[in-house]
Amino acid sequence: MMDYIRLIVGLFFLFNVIFLIYAKKKDLIPNLKYKPFYIIFNF
């Protein structure tokens, strides 16, 4: 069970890193400091 939870957390983190890089390249959001963490809790 613990490995399953760790996998989900890892996927969320990976998704947020990818989104952060994508958004910075596209300049979607100027103030992107707290956006990835916001997405984790509101996915």
Gaussian input, Z-matrix of N, CA and C with variables (Angstrom, degrees):
# hf/3-21g

backbone

0 1
 N
 C     1     B1
 C     2     B2     1     A1
 N     3     B3     2     A2     1     D1
 C     4     B4     3     A3     2     D2
 C     5     B5     4     A4     3     D3
 N     6     B6     5     A5     4     D4
 C     7     B7     6     A6     5     D5
 C     8     B8     7     A7     6     D6
 N     9     B9     8     A8     7     D7
 C    10    B10     9     A9     8     D8
 C    11    B11    10    A10     9     D9
 N    12    B12    11    A11    10    D10
 C    13    B13    12    A12    11    D11
 C    14    B14    13    A13    12    D12
 N    15    B15    14    A14    13    D13
 C    16    B16    15    A15    14    D14
 C    17    B17    16    A16    15    D15
 N    18    B18    17    A17    16    D16
 C    19    B19    18    A18    17    D17
 C    20    B20    19    A19    18    D18
 N    21    B21    20    A20    19    D19
 C    22    B22    21    A21    20    D20
 C    23    B23    22    A22    21    D21
 N    24    B24    23    A23    22    D22
 C    25    B25    24    A24    23    D23
 C    26    B26    25    A25    24    D24
 N    27    B27    26    A26    25    D25
 C    28    B28    27    A27    26    D26
 C    29    B29    28    A28    27    D27
 N    30    B30    29    A29    28    D28
 C    31    B31    30    A30    29    D29
 C    32    B32    31    A31    30    D30
 N    33    B33    32    A32    31    D31
 C    34    B34    33    A33    32    D32
 C    35    B35    34    A34    33    D33
 N    36    B36    35    A35    34    D34
 C    37    B37    36    A36    35    D35
 C    38    B38    37    A37    36    D36
 N    39    B39    38    A38    37    D37
 C    40    B40    39    A39    38    D38
 C    41    B41    40    A40    39    D39
 N    42    B42    41    A41    40    D40
 C    43    B43    42    A42    41    D41
 C    44    B44    43    A43    42    D42
 N    45    B45    44    A44    43    D43
 C    46    B46    45    A45    44    D44
 C    47    B47    46    A46    45    D45
 N    48    B48    47    A47    46    D46
 C    49    B49    48    A48    47    D47
 C    50    B50    49    A49    48    D48
 N    51    B51    50    A50    49    D49
 C    52    B52    51    A51    50    D50
 C    53    B53    52    A52    51    D51
 N    54    B54    53    A53    52    D52
 C    55    B55    54    A54    53    D53
 C    56    B56    55    A55    54    D54
 N    57    B57    56    A56    55    D55
 C    58    B58    57    A57    56    D56
 C    59    B59    58    A58    57    D57
 N    60    B60    59    A59    58    D58
 C    61    B61    60    A60    59    D59
 C    62    B62    61    A61    60    D60
 N    63    B63    62    A62    61    D61
 C    64    B64    63    A63    62    D62
 C    65    B65    64    A64    63    D63
 N    66    B66    65    A65    64    D64
 C    67    B67    66    A66    65    D65
 C    68    B68    67    A67    66    D66
 N    69    B69    68    A68    67    D67
 C    70    B70    69    A69    68    D68
 C    71    B71    70    A70    69    D69
 N    72    B72    71    A71    70    D70
 C    73    B73    72    A72    71    D71
 C    74    B74    73    A73    72    D72
 N    75    B75    74    A74    73    D73
 C    76    B76    75    A75    74    D74
 C    77    B77    76    A76    75    D75
 N    78    B78    77    A77    76    D76
 C    79    B79    78    A78    77    D77
 C    80    B80    79    A79    78    D78
 N    81    B81    80    A80    79    D79
 C    82    B82    81    A81    80    D80
 C    83    B83    82    A82    81    D81
 N    84    B84    83    A83    82    D82
 C    85    B85    84    A84    83    D83
 C    86    B86    85    A85    84    D84
 N    87    B87    86    A86    85    D85
 C    88    B88    87    A87    86    D86
 C    89    B89    88    A88    87    D87
 N    90    B90    89    A89    88    D88
 C    91    B91    90    A90    89    D89
 C    92    B92    91    A91    90    D90
 N    93    B93    92    A92    91    D91
 C    94    B94    93    A93    92    D92
 C    95    B95    94    A94    93    D93
 N    96    B96    95    A95    94    D94
 C    97    B97    96    A96    95    D95
 C    98    B98    97    A97    96    D96
 N    99    B99    98    A98    97    D97
 C   100   B100    99    A99    98    D98
 C   101   B101   100   A100    99    D99
 N   102   B102   101   A101   100   D100
 C   103   B103   102   A102   101   D101
 C   104   B104   103   A103   102   D102
 N   105   B105   104   A104   103   D103
 C   106   B106   105   A105   104   D104
 C   107   B107   106   A106   105   D105
 N   108   B108   107   A107   106   D106
 C   109   B109   108   A108   107   D107
 C   110   B110   109   A109   108   D108
 N   111   B111   110   A110   109   D109
 C   112   B112   111   A111   110   D110
 C   113   B113   112   A112   111   D111
 N   114   B114   113   A113   112   D112
 C   115   B115   114   A114   113   D113
 C   116   B116   115   A115   114   D114
 N   117   B117   116   A116   115   D115
 C   118   B118   117   A117   116   D116
 C   119   B119   118   A118   117   D117
 N   120   B120   119   A119   118   D118
 C   121   B121   120   A120   119   D119
 C   122   B122   121   A121   120   D120
 N   123   B123   122   A122   121   D121
 C   124   B124   123   A123   122   D122
 C   125   B125   124   A124   123   D123
 N   126   B126   125   A125   124   D124
 C   127   B127   126   A126   125   D125
 C   128   B128   127   A127   126   D126

   B1=1.4637
   B2=1.5310
   B3=1.3214
   B4=1.4603
   B5=1.5302
   B6=1.3238
   B7=1.4661
   B8=1.5275
   B9=1.3378
   B10=1.4647
   B11=1.5277
   B12=1.3345
   B13=1.4703
   B14=1.5249
   B15=1.3245
   B16=1.4654
   B17=1.5309
   B18=1.3261
   B19=1.4641
   B20=1.5244
   B21=1.3304
   B22=1.4679
   B23=1.5228
   B24=1.3390
   B25=1.4708
   B26=1.5272
   B27=1.3198
   B28=1.4592
   B29=1.5245
   B30=1.3312
   B31=1.4592
   B32=1.5222
   B33=1.3378
   B34=1.4654
   B35=1.5215
   B36=1.3364
   B37=1.4635
   B38=1.5273
   B39=1.3300
   B40=1.4626
   B41=1.5230
   B42=1.3417
   B43=1.4625
   B44=1.5249
   B45=1.3208
   B46=1.4613
   B47=1.5200
   B48=1.3349
   B49=1.4668
   B50=1.5296
   B51=1.3300
   B52=1.4674
   B53=1.5228
   B54=1.3433
   B55=1.4637
   B56=1.5232
   B57=1.3230
   B58=1.4677
   B59=1.5256
   B60=1.3319
   B61=1.4674
   B62=1.5325
   B63=1.3353
   B64=1.4653
   B65=1.5232
   B66=1.3342
   B67=1.4622
   B68=1.5312
   B69=1.3210
   B70=1.4675
   B71=1.5268
   B72=1.3262
   B73=1.4601
   B74=1.5283
   B75=1.3166
   B76=1.4631
   B77=1.5274
   B78=1.3421
   B79=1.4707
   B80=1.5253
   B81=1.3251
   B82=1.4643
   B83=1.5190
   B84=1.3301
   B85=1.4621
   B86=1.5294
   B87=1.3304
   B88=1.4679
   B89=1.5280
   B90=1.3240
   B91=1.4722
   B92=1.5253
   B93=1.3380
   B94=1.4696
   B95=1.5261
   B96=1.3350
   B97=1.4594
   B98=1.5253
   B99=1.3455
   B100=1.4631
   B101=1.5226
   B102=1.3252
   B103=1.4587
   B104=1.5365
   B105=1.3433
   B106=1.4696
   B107=1.5151
   B108=1.3316
   B109=1.4574
   B110=1.5206
   B111=1.3352
   B112=1.4633
   B113=1.5269
   B114=1.3234
   B115=1.4666
   B116=1.5287
   B117=1.3319
   B118=1.4629
   B119=1.5220
   B120=1.3320
   B121=1.4571
   B122=1.5171
   B123=1.3260
   B124=1.4658
   B125=1.5227
   B126=1.3036
   B127=1.4613
   B128=1.5193
   A1=110.78
   A2=116.10
   A3=120.38
   A4=110.99
   A5=116.96
   A6=120.56
   A7=110.80
   A8=116.04
   A9=121.20
   A10=110.73
   A11=115.95
   A12=121.20
   A13=110.12
   A14=115.76
   A15=120.53
   A16=110.87
   A17=116.39
   A18=121.25
   A19=110.83
   A20=116.77
   A21=121.32
   A22=110.65
   A23=116.30
   A24=120.64
   A25=109.98
   A26=116.44
   A27=121.05
   A28=112.31
   A29=116.34
   A30=120.37
   A31=111.22
   A32=116.43
   A33=120.29
   A34=110.32
   A35=115.81
   A36=120.60
   A37=110.68
   A38=115.74
   A39=120.93
   A40=110.71
   A41=116.10
   A42=121.09
   A43=111.24
   A44=116.40
   A45=120.57
   A46=111.70
   A47=117.20
   A48=120.14
   A49=110.13
   A50=116.29
   A51=120.61
   A52=110.59
   A53=115.97
   A54=120.08
   A55=111.04
   A56=116.11
   A57=121.18
   A58=110.59
   A59=116.46
   A60=121.16
   A61=110.36
   A62=116.50
   A63=121.66
   A64=111.13
   A65=116.15
   A66=120.64
   A67=111.22
   A68=116.67
   A69=119.44
   A70=110.59
   A71=117.01
   A72=120.07
   A73=110.54
   A74=116.04
   A75=121.11
   A76=112.14
   A77=116.39
   A78=121.66
   A79=110.80
   A80=115.47
   A81=119.87
   A82=111.09
   A83=115.61
   A84=120.39
   A85=108.55
   A86=117.92
   A87=120.43
   A88=112.86
   A89=117.12
   A90=120.64
   A91=109.12
   A92=115.07
   A93=120.33
   A94=111.80
   A95=116.99
   A96=119.20
   A97=112.19
   A98=116.97
   A99=119.73
   A100=111.97
   A101=117.28
   A102=120.67
   A103=112.69
   A104=120.10
   A105=119.41
   A106=112.83
   A107=117.32
   A108=120.32
   A109=110.08
   A110=116.28
   A111=121.14
   A112=109.97
   A113=116.64
   A114=121.08
   A115=110.75
   A116=117.68
   A117=120.61
   A118=110.45
   A119=116.39
   A120=119.51
   A121=112.78
   A122=117.90
   A123=120.35
   A124=111.61
   A125=116.97
   A126=120.61
   A127=111.09
   D1=-39.45
   D2=-177.38
   D3=-65.69
   D4=-38.29
   D5=179.51
   D6=-65.45
   D7=-35.44
   D8=179.28
   D9=-64.14
   D10=-43.44
   D11=178.66
   D12=-64.66
   D13=-42.13
   D14=179.91
   D15=-62.79
   D16=-37.52
   D17=178.99
   D18=-64.03
   D19=-44.08
   D20=179.83
   D21=-63.00
   D22=-45.16
   D23=179.00
   D24=-61.59
   D25=-40.88
   D26=178.59
   D27=-63.42
   D28=-39.97
   D29=178.73
   D30=-66.92
   D31=-40.51
   D32=176.91
   D33=-60.43
   D34=-44.96
   D35=-179.40
   D36=-62.90
   D37=-43.87
   D38=179.94
   D39=-62.21
   D40=-44.07
   D41=178.83
   D42=-59.61
   D43=-41.55
   D44=-177.98
   D45=-69.46
   D46=-37.30
   D47=177.03
   D48=-63.96
   D49=-44.58
   D50=179.26
   D51=-62.87
   D52=-43.37
   D53=179.29
   D54=-62.78
   D55=-40.84
   D56=-179.11
   D57=-61.35
   D58=-46.48
   D59=179.60
   D60=-64.25
   D61=-44.00
   D62=-179.87
   D63=-62.23
   D64=-45.70
   D65=-177.81
   D66=-67.42
   D67=-35.15
   D68=178.33
   D69=-68.23
   D70=-37.42
   D71=178.80
   D72=-67.94
   D73=-39.30
   D74=-177.52
   D75=-85.80
   D76=-13.39
   D77=-176.52
   D78=57.29
   D79=46.90
   D80=-179.00
   D81=-72.44
   D82=-48.24
   D83=-175.09
   D84=-124.53
   D85=120.81
   D86=-178.93
   D87=-65.53
   D88=-44.65
   D89=-178.28
   D90=-100.37
   D91=83.65
   D92=-170.75
   D93=-102.49
   D94=17.63
   D95=-175.22
   D96=-65.12
   D97=-45.07
   D98=-173.46
   D99=-106.81
   D100=3.89
   D101=-176.46
   D102=-63.69
   D103=-44.52
   D104=-178.30
   D105=-60.09
   D106=-38.71
   D107=-179.48
   D108=-70.23
   D109=-34.29
   D110=176.56
   D111=-62.45
   D112=-39.40
   D113=-179.42
   D114=-67.72
   D115=-37.15
   D116=179.55
   D117=-58.01
   D118=-45.68
   D119=-173.78
   D120=-83.74
   D121=-11.70
   D122=-179.19
   D123=-122.44
   D124=28.51
   D125=-178.56
   D126=-71.16

